[in-house]
């Protein structure tokens, strides 16, 4: 067998011109100058096999013999495997060895797809909460696939689905700036109705959703007006400046933000309250950011008690640990939404605490005095004669304040009744006040752990991908020591569906680059790598998988220009898409490609050229920017709508100008040419050998296709 494109002839996977195709007379086969001829031939196209639907090792071997140089083994299961949902550990040493030898015998390279059940590594569950256990489970699934890739594929990419968390499209950062700002919208009015989740970093659980179209009530805090005099913390007189927010009490004394008081309306005789919309929350977030940054600057000079009580404590500690500058400390509007609500709750709890505990000291003092009085009257009641006790009962009536008839009780009995009432009041005040103070402190403690779900999830994801990247590095090192490494193992993050983070090209780039940064820092701190070597390892073992079908699904959220035709709007979207692919390629993040098509709505896995994805242009852009990785067709619809899923591969060959696979008959074609070879091999009982004149049996011998050799 010899490769296509030798010195003996033109490439045998190309026609010698453009002629009609037997089974599709209305179309022509691309010649060497075809728009789809982007330098991709048959040997460059691989295909995927879902393990489970593909039941066993012999079945894998049978599919390999259909003809492809690369096969991606895709695990359909997670956790414990089953017959329809294989996992890496469903394949023991014997099966792994058989697959390894099968690849060698058929000259096929394998790539690996970790469980399709993984959708992001932040640990998000179906309710939107984030779990450390869920995150660890996903990382373990990737490690299983990495070990399998070492044993069977002997390296290469290990594909992992992204989809770290759900987020609105209209409010995404990449949809706010630049010439394409506002070009995407999930539904009409999304910009006004979008919601953002906020989590408690202690648990990863969602505290609440902040909705842009929902206002929240909050007290109007009393502040010194511009030009108004106030007393600062040191007792000095100051004048409030324009634009300066100085919280003061009702006597003009400056207060810390956590001690601020509501403004009182003298006319209405009530405290003022405001309804905050999203724009107010943006301003509130800026004010909170200023407070947090000021605390950050003073942090090293604060006492331990001050640090403990700071509501910005956790943010500052995390920022310092990550080596971030003060300007990187930011409060987001959705965080301000929750913080403002919690501050109101804390203020309410403090108010009740003061109410319940306001006369606590007086009650204690009263109880002490009554106990002394009881001791005094006990002595008198013991010492006085029976004839004189009626006088004590009259005193008891006076003590009772007319609430007890004369001559019925002694003073000690009345005092005991008072004591029981006061002690009951004391217990009530104690329990109510302490619980209210606890609620206030719990609200403050929650404020310290409030974080946007996006910020929280991304940090978890970066960490998890860094862990997976280190596992890929260590497995590669092991295989290299055994002299079995064909290609370094790389975790290849795949852009998934538009509704989840990681699907947009900018988000995919962020995941790869930020995870590389996290991995490099971990290698430096934990493993003692030099900065240069750590960066090199991170770049090599963390990369991205571009799925051409998934990225085309952004088409359904593209806001068309009503003044343009459908074709013009499609052209605009394709232009945006190609530019983004070029940007990814230039950033050196794409290490693997899935060739899939659709019509921009759902991920139905059509063969390339069967939908409206600009696949040829995408691959051209990648090739221009140096891409040399695998191109994997993922059959889907053809398993049901065509003869087999492998027809997706043959259609891809044809799409890229290589329609060579079997002989198709058809009227109107007098002799066979390369353009008539396609979709016709099935049913032949001999393999498609490609031979050249020096190796043919005789001058009369012809190839199985019937195409003349000269």
Number of C-alpha atoms within 10 A of each C-alpha: 9 9 10 17 13 11 7 10 11 13 16 15 23 24 22 16 16 16 18 18 23 22 16 11 13 8 12 15 24 24 20 20 11 13 14 21 18 18 12 19 20 22 15 16 22 25 27 23 23 21 24 19 14 18 14 14 15 14 12 18 15 10 16 20 12 13 21 21 19 23 27 26 26 25 25 23 24 21 16 11 17 13 14 15 21 25 25 30 16 17 16 11 11 9 15 20 14 16 21 18 14 19 20 11 9 14 13 21 22 23 26 29 26 30 25 16 15 22 22 28 30 31 26 24 13 6 8 16 21 26 17 14 11 15 21 16 17 25 23 17 21 28 23 17 27 33 21 24 28 24 19 23 29 25 28 28 31 32 29 29 24 27 25 24 25 17 19 19 24 24 18 16 11 17 16 14 10 8 8 11 13 18 16 22 19 18 14 10 10 17 18 14 14 20 19 20 23 26 27 21 20 10 13 23 19 19 19 16 18 22 18 20 14 14 16 17 13 17 18 16 20 20 23 21 18 14 11 12 15 23 17 16 11 7 10 9 13 13 15 17 14 9 8 11 15 22 22 25 20 12 8 17 18 22 18 12 14 14 11 18 20 20 18 17 11 9 6 8 8 11 14 16 15 12 12 17 16 20 11 15 22 19 13 21 22 17 15 22 21 16 14 21 21 12 20 21 12 9 17 10 10 12 9 11 8 12 18 13 14 20 22 24 21 18 19 23 14 12 16 14 9 11 10 12 12 17 10 11 19 16 24 18 23 26 28 28 27 25 25 22 17 20 18 17 18 22 23 15 22 21 16 18 23 17 15 20 21 13 13 18 11 10 17 13 11 14 20 13 11 17 15 11 14 19 11 13 19 15 11 15 17 10 10 12 10 9 7 10 17 16 14 20 22 18 18 25 21 16 17 19 10 10 10 14 14 18 15 12 18 22 24 24 17 20 20 14 13 17 18 12 13 17 15 12 15 20 13 14 21 16 15 18 23 19 16 24 22 16 19 24 16 15 22 22 19 20 25 21 21 29 27 25 29 19 12 18 25 21 15 20 22 23 22 24 28 28 21 26 30 23 22 32 22 15 24 27 15 14 21 17 10 9 10 15 20 15 15 21 31 30 35 30 30 28 29 27 22 23 17 20 27 27 26 21 19 16 18 26 24 16 25 26 21 19 27 27 19 22 28 27 21 18 21 17 12 9 11 11 16 14 13 10 13 21 19 13 21 26 21 19 27 30 29 29 25 27 22 23 32 28 23 27 23 21 22 16 17 17 16 18 12 8 8 11 11 12 9 13 18 16 13 15 20 20 13 12 21 19 14 17 24 19 18 21 20 16 12 18 24 25 23 26 22 23 30 29 31 22 18 19 14 14 19 18 23 22 27 29 21 16 18 16 25 20 23 19 18 20 23 21 22 22 17 13 17 12 18 12 15 24 22 22 30 28 25 20 16 18 13 9 9 11 12 14 22 25 17 28 27 24 22 24 23 26 22 28 27 29 26 25 24 21 23 17 16 14 8 10 14 7 10 17 21 25 27 29 26 23 19 16 19 11 7 11 7 8 12 15 11 15 15 15 12 7 9 14 10 9 8 7 12 14 14 15 21 15 15 13 13 7
